[in-house]
Amino acid sequence: MKFSELEVVRTKKDIPEEGIKKGDIGAIIAAFTKPNEAYEVEFCDDVYNPKMAVFLPDEIEKV
């Protein structure tokens, strides 16, 4: 596994339907190994509303 739960990461891509932009910083809240390695990342906007999305390992980077 490339990343761990609670690790802080930056997204490398936009997810417009979730309001997530490339460069947004969030925390990994779940790590998956099956069927593929993936990570659920939680972000907060300017007024602390949570946003979540699932990313493949090459779509995020450590901060």
C-alpha positions in Angstrom: 0.0 0.0 0.0 1.4 3.4 -1.0 -0.5 5.6 1.5 -1.9 5.1 5.0 -5.2 6.1 6.7 -5.1 9.7 8.1 -2.2 10.7 5.8 -2.5 14.1 4.3 -2.5 14.2 0.5 -3.0 16.5 -2.5 -5.1 15.6 -5.5 -3.6 15.6 -9.0 -6.9 15.9 -10.8 -10.2 17.8 -10.7 -13.5 16.1 -9.8 -16.0 18.8 -10.7 -19.1 16.9 -9.7 -17.7 16.8 -6.1 -16.3 20.3 -6.1 -12.7 19.0 -5.8 -10.0 20.8 -7.7 -6.5 19.7 -8.6 -4.2 20.8 -5.7 -6.8 20.5 -3.0 -5.5 19.0 0.2 -7.3 16.3 2.2 -6.9 13.4 4.5 -7.2 9.7 3.7 -10.1 8.2 5.6 -10.1 4.7 4.1 -7.7 2.6 2.2 -8.8 -0.3 -0.1 -6.8 -3.1 -1.6 -9.6 -5.0 -3.5 -10.6 -5.0 -6.3 -7.9 -2.4 -6.8 -5.7 -0.2 -4.6 -7.8 3.0 -3.9 -8.2 5.7 -1.2 -11.2 7.6 0.0 -10.1 11.1 0.7 -12.0 13.8 2.7 -11.6 17.5 1.9 -13.2 20.6 3.5 -14.2 23.7 1.7 -13.8 27.3 3.0 -16.7 26.9 5.4 -15.7 23.4 6.5 -18.3 21.4 4.5 -16.8 18.0 3.9 -16.3 16.6 0.4 -15.2 13.1 -0.3 -14.0 11.1 -3.3 -12.1 7.9 -4.1 -8.7 8.1 -5.8 -6.3 5.7 -7.4 -2.7 5.9 -6.1 -1.4 7.8 -9.1 -4.2 10.5 -8.7 -2.9 11.7 -5.3 0.5 12.7 -3.7 1.8 13.1 -0.2 2.0 16.6 1.2 
